[in-house]
Each structure stands twice: as structure tokens, then as C-alpha cells.
């Protein structure tokens, strides 16, 4: 499948540098002071800009040196050292855009991650799967990302389907397989094979033993279903029609799971299937459809006290939205703000895509929405904005201003509540 078509379809569907001063920083400060004293004719604004540029360059070099050290540590004999390196790389890749730095090191890093996945155990394999996903995200949908996906797809599949492997490692590989396929798979065959593999994980083996399997491996099933539904958003119409015929009927049994996250994911995926059917003007009439709606109504109003209160509240809220969409086609739009921009999640396909990337990037999702060309292409945001220092400064609110705003809001709430209490006292 050509990458241009895949990108178009997606558009339709949907080292820290603040450590104590090092010797390099001191050397950088000496150079900076020398340059500033030598340029007596420069204005204060020019001197400040020069100082800032030198400081940023020194920070960038320090970050790159640390990343190189972490990459070298991936081949260390100590499992603890390798895990610490993977953790550091995970934090760096999720919080920064490092595509230029990683471009010439991707093959070495891919080989190191492959060794961690093959020879590591449990936590190390899980971290390696996450770092692999982030590496593919940094490389994008070009041939570099496709090269990474093709080289490690068999290994990810083997670990995912190995019942003796660590549940955490299998869960990480389920996420990696889905995300890397979404980002870099160029052939329809790869897409269908990955979906089939993921479906084999979350689809209950039989009516008799499905419940116990879901309770025991809830997080694994959630990751597999999330990856499967993500890939569903980029399926061609011909494959979607085959899923609409009978493939989606494997989803309703998951609504009976004792794992609340899996119930919610299953409900959202069913809503996604209905949305895709509407897009293709296909009728999803089936003998079990009315029973499905009855199930959704029960979940949208459930008040069983043997479930946690927060789980019940979250479940009712989401299933009310799902039921409203299936019955009337109305979607509860959500606005995501980042920097000076915002985007709208106005469909289940777009929401599933955003949630999948947020699951991997965590708090770094906003940085990547601002600067990562792949994410901006997927969500139709255009090229990254180039802002000058004045615009950035104008967009930031100082801590003191935030404090004043919060204090005023708190006083307003207190006065409003006091008036309400006074009225209640009068009534009493």
C-alpha cells in the first residue's frame, strides 16, 4: 500500500538538561562570558539572544552525550543497567523530538532492542517493546520506520503469542505491533496479519472459559484490543466490510468482562464499528443488535455496589455516550489544547487514534503534537508552527498571574457557596 495513500486515509479517518552544572557547562559559561566582553558594541537584546543560543547548544550537546551513553548501556552485561538505560531512553523519546539524532543510529539501536527482546526477561522485554514503539514514532512513516517494523515484526509476534512469556512483555509487544504497523506498514498483507494476531489475543477462546481468561489477563487483552481497533481505523473498505459482516460479533462478549477497562474499550470499539458502517453506508442489522443495545443500556445505568464507585461512574459516563451515538449518531466532541493550537476529537476513529498515541507518549503527547511531523500529518495539523520569542512569551502566563487567577476563582466560589448556605439556613 503506497505511503501517500495511507497518509491520506489516516487524514480522513481520523535526558533531562537541568542537572547540576557539569564541566562542559562551566566551559560553555567561560566561552559565553568571553564572547560577551569582546562584543562591547552589541545591544543588550543581541547579547541576550547570543547567550541563549550558546546555552541551548550546550544543553543539546549534553543531552546527546547522555543518549549515546544510554544506547551503549543497552549492551551491558548487567540486566539492571540495561533496564535503567531503557527507562531513560523511554523518557527521552517520549518527551522530545529526536528524529535527526536517531536517523543515523537507528540500525544500531534496533539491533540492541532486538537483543533485549530476545535475551531479556519480563520488565526488560516490556521496556524494550515500548522504546521500539517510540523509535518507530520518531522515524515516521517513511522507509526508515518501515525498515524497523519489518525487521522486528516476527519477534514481536512470537513474544505476543507465547503463553509462557511475561504478561507485561506480551502487553508491550501487543502495543508495539499495533502502533508500528499503524505508522509504518506499507502492505495490506502486513496489516491483516497483525490484526489477525491481535484478534487471537482478545477474542475469547470459548464461551466456557472466556471469562476466566479475561479476568486473569485483563491488561493484555486491553492492549491487544486497543491496537486492533487502531488498525481498524486505517483498513481499506473491502476489509472493513468483511468485519462488518461477522467479525464485530466477537466484541459484545467482552462487555461482560469483570475488567472495567476492557468493558469500556469493547464498548468504544463497537461504537467505532458502527461509525465505520455509517461511513460506508452499510447496514449493521443483525439478530443480536437489539440484545447489544440492551447490554449497553444496562452498562450505562449500572449501579451494582460490588464494583468500585469510580469504575461505575466512569463506565456510566462513557456508555451513555456510546449508546447516544448508536441510537442517534451524536458524538460528544472533545477539544485538545497544546501550545497556541487546539484540535477537535469529533469521531470515534479520531478519538481511538489520539488515545493510542497518548497511551505511549504519556505527558509528552502535547510536545509531539506541536513538533512531531508524523502526528501532525495524522491529525491534519499541517507543518509545525514556527514562533518567535515574542509570541512564545506572550502565550505564557506567569506563575504570579496564575496565583492571582486561582485566588480570585477560589474567593468567587466561596462567596457563591456562602450565599447558598445562607438561603438554606433561611429555609430551615
C-alpha positions as CSV (number, residue, x, y, z in Angstrom):
1,X,0.0,0.0,0.0
2,X,1.7,3.3,-1.0
3,X,2.5,5.6,1.9
4,X,0.8,8.6,0.3
5,X,-2.5,6.7,0.2
6,X,-2.0,5.5,3.7
7,X,-1.4,9.1,4.9
8,X,-4.4,10.3,3.1
9,X,-6.6,7.6,4.6
10,X,-5.4,8.5,8.1
11,X,-6.3,12.1,7.4
12,X,-9.8,11.1,6.6
13,X,-10.2,8.6,9.5
14,X,-9.2,10.1,11.8
15,X,17.8,13.4,29.2
16,X,16.9,16.0,31.1
17,X,19.2,19.1,30.9
18,X,18.5,20.6,34.3
19,X,21.1,18.7,36.3
20,X,23.9,20.3,38.4
21,X,26.4,22.2,36.4
22,X,29.0,20.0,34.7
23,X,32.5,20.8,33.5
24,X,31.1,21.2,29.9
25,X,28.6,23.8,31.2
26,X,31.4,25.7,33.1
27,X,33.4,25.7,29.9
28,X,30.4,26.9,28.0
29,X,29.9,29.7,30.5
30,X,33.6,30.8,30.1
31,X,33.2,31.0,26.3
32,X,30.0,32.9,26.8
33,X,31.5,35.5,29.1
34,X,34.5,35.9,26.8
35,X,32.2,36.5,23.8
36,X,30.0,39.0,25.6
37,X,33.1,41.0,26.8
38,X,34.5,41.0,23.3
39,X,31.3,42.4,21.8
40,X,31.1,45.8,23.6
41,X,29.2,47.3,20.7
42,X,26.4,44.8,20.8
43,X,23.0,45.8,22.2
44,X,21.6,44.1,25.4
45,X,19.0,42.3,23.3
46,X,21.6,40.9,20.9
47,X,23.8,39.8,23.8
48,X,20.9,38.1,25.5
49,X,20.0,36.3,22.2
50,X,23.6,35.2,21.8
51,X,23.8,33.9,25.4
52,X,20.6,32.0,25.0
53,X,21.8,30.4,21.7
54,X,25.1,29.2,23.2
55,X,23.3,27.9,26.3
56,X,20.8,25.9,24.2
57,X,23.6,24.4,22.1
58,X,25.4,23.3,25.2
59,X,22.2,21.8,26.5
60,X,21.6,19.9,23.3
61,X,25.1,18.5,23.2
62,X,24.8,17.3,26.8
63,X,21.5,15.6,26.0
64,X,23.0,13.8,23.0
65,X,26.0,12.7,25.0
66,X,23.7,11.2,27.6
67,X,21.6,9.4,25.0
68,X,24.7,7.9,23.4
69,X,25.7,6.6,26.9
70,X,22.3,5.1,27.4
71,X,22.5,3.4,24.0
72,X,25.9,1.9,24.8
73,X,24.5,0.6,28.1
74,X,21.9,-1.5,26.3
75,X,24.7,-4.0,25.6
76,X,25.9,-4.1,29.2
77,X,26.1,-7.5,30.9
78,X,24.0,-6.3,33.9
79,X,20.2,-6.5,33.5
80,X,19.7,-3.6,35.9
81,X,22.0,-1.4,33.8
82,X,20.1,-2.3,30.6
83,X,16.8,-1.7,32.2
84,X,17.9,1.7,33.5
85,X,19.1,2.6,30.0
86,X,15.8,1.6,28.5
87,X,13.9,3.6,31.1
88,X,16.0,6.7,30.3
89,X,15.5,6.3,26.6
90,X,11.8,5.9,27.0
91,X,11.6,9.2,28.9
92,X,13.8,11.0,26.4
93,X,11.9,9.6,23.3
94,X,8.5,10.4,24.7
95,X,9.3,14.0,25.8
96,X,11.5,15.2,22.9
97,X,11.6,15.0,19.1
98,X,14.9,13.4,18.2
99,X,14.4,12.2,14.7
100,X,17.6,13.8,13.3
101,X,19.8,12.4,16.1
102,X,18.3,8.9,15.8
103,X,18.3,8.7,12.0
104,X,21.9,7.6,11.7
105,X,21.8,5.5,14.8
106,X,18.5,3.7,14.2
107,X,20.1,0.4,12.9
108,X,22.4,0.1,15.9
109,X,19.6,0.9,18.3
110,X,17.2,-1.6,16.6
111,X,19.8,-4.3,16.9
112,X,20.3,-3.5,20.6
113,X,16.5,-3.6,21.2
114,X,16.2,-6.9,19.4
115,X,18.8,-8.4,21.8
116,X,16.9,-7.0,24.8
117,X,13.7,-8.6,23.5
118,X,15.3,-11.9,22.8
119,X,17.6,-12.4,25.8
120,X,15.9,-10.2,28.4
121,X,13.2,-11.2,30.8
122,X,9.9,-9.6,31.9
123,X,10.5,-5.9,32.7
124,X,13.4,-5.6,30.2
125,X,11.3,-7.0,27.4
126,X,8.4,-4.7,28.2
127,X,10.6,-1.6,28.3
128,X,12.3,-2.7,25.0
129,X,8.9,-3.0,23.3
130,X,7.9,0.5,24.5
131,X,11.2,2.0,23.3
132,X,10.9,0.3,20.0
133,X,7.4,1.8,19.6
134,X,8.8,5.3,20.4
135,X,11.7,4.8,18.0
136,X,9.3,4.0,15.1
137,X,7.2,7.0,16.1
138,X,10.3,9.2,15.9
139,X,11.3,7.8,12.5
140,X,7.9,8.3,11.0
141,X,6.1,6.5,8.1
142,X,9.0,6.7,5.6
143,X,11.2,3.8,4.6
144,X,13.2,4.2,7.9
145,X,10.2,3.4,10.0
146,X,9.1,0.6,7.6
147,X,12.6,-0.9,7.9
148,X,12.3,-1.0,11.7
149,X,8.8,-2.5,11.6
150,X,9.7,-5.3,9.1
151,X,12.9,-6.3,11.0
152,X,11.2,-6.8,14.4
153,X,7.6,-7.8,13.4
154,X,8.3,-11.5,13.6
155,X,9.9,-11.2,17.0
156,X,7.0,-9.1,18.4
157,X,4.5,-11.6,17.1
158,X,6.4,-14.5,18.7
159,X,6.5,-12.9,22.1
160,X,2.9,-11.8,21.9
161,X,1.6,-15.3,21.1
162,X,3.9,-17.1,23.6
163,X,1.8,-18.1,26.6
164,X,4.9,-18.7,28.7
165,X,6.2,-15.2,28.2
166,X,5.8,-12.5,30.8
167,X,2.3,-10.8,30.7
168,X,4.0,-7.4,30.8
169,X,6.2,-8.3,27.9
170,X,3.3,-9.6,25.9
171,X,1.2,-6.5,26.6
172,X,4.1,-4.2,25.5
173,X,4.5,-6.3,22.3
174,X,0.8,-6.0,21.6
175,X,1.1,-2.2,21.7
176,X,4.3,-2.2,19.7
177,X,2.9,-4.4,17.0
178,X,-0.2,-2.3,16.6
179,X,1.5,1.1,16.7
180,X,4.4,0.2,14.5
181,X,2.0,-1.4,11.9
182,X,-0.2,1.7,12.0
183,X,2.8,4.0,11.5
184,X,5.0,2.1,9.0
185,X,3.2,-0.9,7.4
186,X,3.2,-0.4,3.6
187,X,1.4,-3.6,2.6
188,X,-2.2,-4.6,3.2
189,X,-1.0,-8.1,4.0
190,X,1.0,-6.9,7.0
191,X,-2.0,-5.0,8.2
192,X,-4.3,-8.0,8.0
193,X,-1.8,-10.4,9.6
194,X,-1.2,-8.1,12.5
195,X,-4.9,-7.6,13.1
196,X,-5.5,-11.4,13.0
197,X,-2.7,-11.9,15.5
198,X,-4.1,-9.3,17.9
199,X,-7.7,-10.6,17.5
200,X,-6.5,-14.0,18.6
201,X,-5.4,-12.5,21.9
202,X,-8.6,-10.6,22.9
203,X,-11.2,-12.9,21.3
204,X,-12.4,-15.4,24.0
205,X,-11.3,-18.9,23.2
206,X,-14.7,-20.3,24.1
207,X,-17.9,-19.4,25.9
208,X,-17.0,-21.6,28.9
209,X,-13.5,-20.4,29.6
210,X,-13.6,-16.9,28.2
211,X,-14.5,-15.2,31.5
212,X,-11.6,-16.6,33.5
213,X,-9.1,-15.8,30.7
214,X,-10.2,-12.2,30.6
215,X,-10.0,-11.8,34.4
216,X,-6.5,-13.2,34.5
217,X,-5.1,-11.3,31.5
218,X,-7.2,-8.1,31.5
219,X,-4.3,-5.7,30.7
220,X,-3.0,-7.9,27.9
221,X,-6.5,-8.1,26.3
222,X,-6.9,-4.3,26.6
223,X,-3.6,-3.7,24.8
224,X,-4.5,-6.2,22.0
225,X,-8.0,-4.7,21.6
226,X,-6.7,-1.1,21.6
227,X,-4.1,-2.0,18.9
228,X,-6.7,-3.9,16.8
229,X,-9.2,-1.1,16.9
230,X,-6.4,1.4,16.0
231,X,-5.6,-0.6,12.9
232,X,-9.3,-0.9,12.1
233,X,-9.3,2.9,11.5
234,X,-6.9,2.6,8.5
235,X,-8.4,-0.6,7.0
236,X,-9.5,-0.4,3.3
237,X,-13.3,-0.5,2.7
238,X,-13.1,-4.1,1.4
239,X,-11.6,-5.4,4.7
240,X,-13.9,-3.3,6.8
241,X,-17.0,-4.8,5.0
242,X,-15.8,-8.3,6.0
243,X,-15.5,-7.2,9.6
244,X,-19.0,-5.7,9.5
245,X,-20.4,-9.0,8.2
246,X,-19.5,-11.0,11.3
247,X,-16.1,-10.1,12.7
248,X,-17.5,-7.4,15.0
249,X,-19.7,-10.0,16.8
250,X,-16.6,-11.1,18.8
251,X,-16.8,-7.8,20.6
252,X,-20.1,-7.9,22.5
253,X,-19.0,-10.9,24.8
254,X,-16.2,-8.6,26.1
255,X,-18.9,-6.3,27.5
256,X,-19.4,-9.0,30.2
257,X,-15.8,-8.9,31.4
258,X,-15.1,-8.2,35.1
259,X,-12.3,-5.9,34.0
260,X,-13.7,-2.4,33.7
261,X,-11.1,-1.1,31.3
262,X,-11.8,-3.9,28.9
263,X,-15.5,-3.4,29.1
264,X,-15.1,0.3,28.2
265,X,-12.6,-0.4,25.3
266,X,-15.0,-3.0,23.9
267,X,-17.9,-0.5,24.0
268,X,-15.8,2.2,22.3
269,X,-14.7,-0.3,19.7
270,X,-18.3,-1.3,19.0
271,X,-19.1,2.4,18.5
272,X,-16.2,2.7,16.1
273,X,-17.6,-0.3,14.1
274,X,-21.0,1.4,13.9
275,X,-19.2,4.7,12.8
276,X,-17.3,2.9,10.0
277,X,-20.6,1.2,8.9
278,X,-22.2,4.7,8.6
279,X,-19.2,6.0,6.6
280,X,-19.6,3.1,4.1
281,X,-23.4,3.4,4.2
282,X,-23.6,-0.2,5.3
283,X,-26.4,-1.6,7.4
284,X,-25.3,-3.3,10.6
285,X,-28.6,-5.1,11.1
286,X,-28.2,-8.4,12.8
287,X,-30.3,-10.6,15.0
288,X,-28.1,-9.8,18.0
289,X,-28.1,-6.0,17.5
290,X,-31.2,-5.4,19.8
291,X,-29.6,-7.6,22.5
292,X,-26.4,-5.5,22.2
293,X,-28.4,-2.3,22.7
294,X,-30.0,-3.8,25.8
295,X,-26.5,-4.6,27.1
296,X,-25.3,-1.1,26.5
297,X,-28.3,0.4,28.4
298,X,-27.5,-1.8,31.4
299,X,-23.9,-0.7,31.4
300,X,-24.9,2.9,31.0
301,X,-27.1,2.7,34.1
302,X,-25.3,0.1,36.2
303,X,-25.3,0.6,39.9
304,X,-24.0,-2.7,41.3
305,X,-22.2,-1.9,44.5
306,X,-19.8,-4.8,44.2
307,X,-18.0,-2.7,41.6
308,X,-15.8,0.3,42.7
309,X,-17.6,3.6,42.8
310,X,-15.1,5.4,40.5
311,X,-15.4,2.5,38.0
312,X,-19.2,2.7,38.0
313,X,-19.1,6.5,37.4
314,X,-16.6,6.2,34.6
315,X,-18.4,3.3,32.9
316,X,-21.8,5.0,33.1
317,X,-20.5,8.2,31.5
318,X,-18.7,6.5,28.6
319,X,-21.5,4.1,27.9
320,X,-24.1,6.9,27.8
321,X,-22.0,8.5,25.1
322,X,-21.7,5.1,23.2
323,X,-25.5,4.5,23.4
324,X,-26.3,8.0,22.3
325,X,-24.1,7.6,19.3
326,X,-25.5,4.2,18.3
327,X,-29.1,5.4,18.7
328,X,-28.9,8.9,17.2
329,X,-25.4,9.3,15.6
330,X,-24.5,12.1,18.1
331,X,-20.8,12.2,19.1
332,X,-19.6,14.1,22.2
333,X,-16.8,16.3,20.8
334,X,-13.6,16.9,22.8
335,X,-11.1,19.7,22.4
336,X,-7.4,19.0,22.9
337,X,-5.2,22.1,23.5
338,X,-1.5,22.2,23.1
339,X,0.7,25.4,23.0
340,X,-1.2,28.0,20.9
341,X,-3.1,25.4,19.0
342,X,-6.0,23.0,19.5
343,X,-7.6,20.1,17.7
344,X,-11.0,18.5,17.9
345,X,-11.8,14.9,18.5
346,X,-15.1,14.7,16.6
347,X,-15.3,10.9,15.8
348,X,-14.6,7.6,17.4
349,X,-11.8,6.9,14.9
350,X,-10.1,10.1,15.8
351,X,-10.5,9.5,19.5
352,X,-9.1,6.0,19.2
353,X,-6.1,7.3,17.4
354,X,-5.4,10.0,19.9
355,X,-5.8,7.7,22.9
356,X,-3.4,5.1,21.4
357,X,-0.7,7.7,21.0
358,X,-1.4,9.2,24.4
359,X,-1.0,5.8,25.9
360,X,2.5,5.5,24.5
361,X,3.7,9.1,24.9
362,X,2.1,10.0,28.2
363,X,2.6,13.6,29.2
364,X,4.8,14.1,26.1
365,X,1.8,13.9,23.8
366,X,1.4,17.7,23.7
367,X,5.0,18.2,22.8
368,X,4.8,15.7,19.9
369,X,1.5,17.3,18.7
370,X,3.4,20.6,18.4
371,X,6.6,19.3,16.9
372,X,6.3,15.7,15.5
373,X,5.6,15.8,11.8
374,X,4.1,12.3,11.8
375,X,1.5,13.2,14.4
376,X,0.7,16.5,12.8
377,X,0.2,14.7,9.5
378,X,-2.1,12.0,11.0
379,X,-4.3,14.6,12.7
380,X,-4.2,17.1,9.8
381,X,-2.5,19.9,11.7
382,X,-0.1,21.0,9.0
383,X,3.6,21.7,9.4
384,X,4.9,22.7,12.9
385,X,4.4,26.3,13.8
386,X,7.5,28.5,13.9
387,X,7.1,31.1,16.6
388,X,9.4,33.9,17.6
389,X,10.4,34.6,21.1
390,X,7.9,37.4,21.5
391,X,5.0,35.2,20.5
392,X,6.1,32.4,22.9
393,X,6.5,34.9,25.8
394,X,3.0,36.4,25.1
395,X,1.5,32.9,25.2
396,X,2.9,32.1,28.6
397,X,1.2,33.1,31.8
398,X,3.5,33.8,34.8
399,X,3.2,31.9,38.0
400,X,2.1,35.0,39.8
401,X,-0.7,35.6,37.3
402,X,-1.9,32.0,37.7
403,X,-1.8,32.5,41.5
404,X,-3.9,35.7,41.2
405,X,-6.4,34.0,38.9
406,X,-6.7,30.9,41.2
407,X,-7.2,33.1,44.3
408,X,-9.9,35.1,42.6
409,X,-11.7,32.0,41.4
410,X,-11.5,30.5,44.9
411,X,-13.0,33.6,46.5
412,X,-15.8,33.6,43.9
413,X,-16.6,30.0,44.7
414,X,-16.6,30.7,48.4
415,X,-19.0,33.6,48.1
416,X,-21.3,31.6,45.9
417,X,-21.4,28.7,48.3
418,X,-21.9,31.1,51.3
419,X,-25.0,32.6,49.6
420,X,-26.4,29.1,49.0
421,X,-25.8,28.1,52.6
422,X,-27.5,31.3,53.8
423,X,-30.6,30.5,51.8
424,X,-30.7,27.0,53.2
425,X,-30.5,28.4,56.7
426,X,-33.4,30.8,56.0
427,X,-35.5,27.9,54.7
428,X,-34.7,25.8,57.8
